[in-house]
Amino acid sequence: MADSTAAAAEPGAPQPHRQHSTREAVLFGGVYGAVLASSMVAALSQYGHTSPAGRRYDALWLLVTAFASALAHGYAHYIAERAPHRRWDALRAMRDEWPLVTAVLPTVFVLAGAGWGWWPPKGLVYPAFLLNLVILFGLGLITARWSARRWPTAILMGLGDALLGMVVVVANALIK
């Protein structure tokens, strides 16, 4: 048997990159990104400066952290599969982590907006925290609806997910 299916089944033959479903990637990245953004804002506000220049720096720092986290997660997926890989699979695995970076962009916008003078640079912890709770609620609601839950149940599940996210962020802030 000389077709490509047989070659892919041979031990040691390069295996195609396991593409995680878009739904899985968006949900994982969205949840992780929202929690990461809230935790970073809490930490940066507690230990950082609340001047406009400080908020621009915080926005940049959050974006760099999101990219670093996405690269680490993509690399972890690449290593965890432990199969022979094709040439660009490592880069594809890291590229698939785009939802994590996308999920922090609203918080980056809030911080950058304060740095550009669109709103006061002090007191951004609570609005950023609320924004990320809304994102977690929305993701919980969407997944519940995708699972064919009725609206009342989906809303409760979204609230539960937002509450769990709040617990994780608060615990993370207290630990640091």
C-alpha positions as CSV (number, residue, x, y, z in Angstrom):
1,M,0.0,0.0,0.0
2,A,1.7,3.1,-1.2
3,D,-0.9,5.8,-0.6
4,S,-0.4,8.7,1.9
5,T,-2.8,7.1,4.4
6,A,-0.5,4.1,4.8
7,A,2.5,6.4,5.1
8,A,0.9,8.4,7.8
9,A,0.1,5.3,9.8
10,E,3.7,4.0,9.8
11,P,5.5,4.4,13.0
12,G,7.9,7.3,12.9
13,A,6.1,8.9,9.9
14,P,5.3,12.6,10.4
15,Q,1.8,13.1,11.7
16,P,-0.4,16.0,10.7
17,H,-0.8,18.8,13.2
18,R,-3.8,18.1,15.5
19,Q,-6.0,21.0,14.8
20,H,-8.0,21.8,17.9
21,S,-11.6,22.8,17.1
22,T,-12.2,26.5,16.7
23,R,-14.9,26.3,19.3
24,E,-12.5,24.7,21.8
25,A,-9.8,27.2,21.1
26,V,-12.1,30.2,21.4
27,L,-13.5,29.0,24.7
28,F,-10.2,28.1,26.2
29,G,-8.5,31.2,25.0
30,G,-11.4,33.4,25.9
31,V,-11.6,32.1,29.5
32,Y,-7.9,32.1,30.0
33,G,-7.4,35.5,28.5
34,A,-10.2,37.1,30.6
35,V,-8.8,35.7,33.8
36,L,-5.3,36.7,32.8
37,A,-6.3,40.2,32.0
38,S,-8.2,40.7,35.3
39,S,-5.3,39.3,37.3
40,M,-2.8,41.4,35.5
41,V,-4.8,44.6,36.0
42,A,-5.2,43.8,39.7
43,A,-1.5,43.2,40.1
44,L,-0.4,46.2,38.0
45,S,-2.8,48.5,39.7
46,Q,-1.7,47.4,43.2
47,Y,2.1,47.6,42.5
48,G,2.2,49.9,39.5
49,H,1.7,53.6,38.7
50,T,-1.6,55.0,37.9
51,S,-0.4,57.9,35.7
52,P,-1.3,58.0,32.0
53,A,2.2,56.9,31.0
54,G,2.0,54.1,33.6
55,R,-1.3,52.9,32.0
56,R,0.1,52.9,28.5
57,Y,3.0,50.8,29.9
58,D,0.5,48.5,31.6
59,A,-1.4,48.0,28.3
60,L,1.8,47.1,26.6
61,W,2.8,44.8,29.4
62,L,-0.5,43.0,29.3
63,L,-0.3,42.5,25.6
64,V,3.3,41.1,25.8
65,T,2.1,38.8,28.6
66,A,-0.8,37.6,26.5
67,F,1.5,36.8,23.6
68,A,4.0,35.0,25.9
69,S,1.1,33.0,27.3
70,A,-0.2,32.1,23.9
71,L,3.3,31.0,22.7
72,A,3.8,28.9,25.9
73,H,0.4,27.2,25.4
74,G,1.0,26.6,21.7
75,Y,4.4,25.1,22.5
76,A,2.9,23.0,25.3
77,H,0.3,21.6,22.8
78,Y,3.1,20.9,20.3
79,I,5.2,19.0,22.9
80,A,2.3,17.2,24.5
81,E,1.3,15.5,21.3
82,R,4.8,13.8,21.2
83,A,4.4,12.6,17.6
84,P,6.8,13.2,14.8
85,H,5.9,16.6,13.4
86,R,6.0,18.3,10.1
87,R,8.2,21.4,9.5
88,W,5.8,24.2,10.6
89,D,3.6,22.4,13.2
90,A,5.2,24.2,16.1
91,L,4.3,27.6,14.6
92,R,0.8,26.4,13.7
93,A,0.3,25.2,17.3
94,M,1.3,28.6,18.6
95,R,-0.9,30.4,16.0
96,D,-3.9,28.4,17.2
97,E,-3.7,30.3,20.5
98,W,-5.0,33.6,18.9
99,P,-8.2,33.6,21.0
100,L,-6.1,34.1,24.2
101,V,-4.6,37.2,22.8
102,T,-7.9,38.4,21.4
103,A,-9.6,38.0,24.8
104,V,-7.2,40.5,26.5
105,L,-7.6,43.2,23.9
106,P,-10.7,44.8,25.6
107,T,-8.6,45.2,28.7
108,V,-5.7,46.5,26.8
109,F,-8.0,49.0,25.2
110,V,-9.2,50.2,28.6
111,L,-5.7,50.6,29.9
112,A,-4.5,52.3,26.7
113,G,-7.5,54.6,26.7
114,A,-6.6,55.8,30.2
115,G,-3.0,56.3,29.0
116,W,-4.2,58.4,26.0
117,G,-6.4,60.5,28.3
118,W,-9.8,59.2,27.2
119,W,-10.8,58.5,30.9
120,P,-9.0,58.9,34.3
121,P,-6.1,56.5,34.7
122,K,-7.0,55.8,38.4
123,G,-9.7,53.3,39.4
124,L,-9.6,51.1,36.4
125,V,-9.4,47.8,38.3
126,Y,-13.2,47.5,38.8
127,P,-14.3,48.5,35.3
128,A,-11.7,46.1,33.8
129,F,-12.7,43.4,36.2
130,L,-16.4,43.9,35.3
131,L,-15.6,43.8,31.6
132,N,-13.8,40.5,32.0
133,L,-16.7,39.1,34.1
134,V,-19.0,40.0,31.3
135,I,-16.7,38.2,28.8
136,L,-16.8,35.1,31.1
137,F,-20.6,35.3,31.5
138,G,-20.9,35.6,27.7
139,L,-18.7,32.6,27.1
140,G,-20.6,30.5,29.7
141,L,-23.9,31.6,28.1
142,I,-22.7,30.7,24.6
143,T,-21.4,27.3,25.6
144,A,-24.6,26.5,27.4
145,R,-26.7,27.5,24.4
146,W,-24.4,25.4,22.1
147,S,-25.1,22.5,24.4
148,A,-28.9,23.0,23.8
149,R,-29.6,24.4,27.3
150,R,-32.7,26.5,27.7
151,W,-32.3,30.2,28.2
152,P,-32.9,30.3,32.0
153,T,-30.4,27.4,32.5
154,A,-27.9,29.0,30.1
155,I,-28.1,32.3,32.0
156,L,-27.5,30.5,35.3
157,M,-24.6,28.7,33.8
158,G,-23.1,31.9,32.5
159,L,-23.5,33.5,35.9
160,G,-21.9,30.5,37.5
161,D,-18.9,30.7,35.1
162,A,-18.5,34.4,35.8
163,L,-18.6,33.7,39.5
164,L,-16.0,31.0,39.2
165,G,-13.9,33.3,37.1
166,M,-14.2,36.0,39.9
167,V,-13.1,33.4,42.5
168,V,-10.1,32.5,40.4
169,V,-9.1,36.1,39.9
170,V,-9.5,37.0,43.5
171,A,-7.6,33.9,44.7
172,N,-4.9,34.8,42.2
173,A,-4.7,38.4,43.4
174,L,-4.5,37.2,47.1
175,I,-1.8,34.7,46.4
176,K,0.4,37.3,44.8
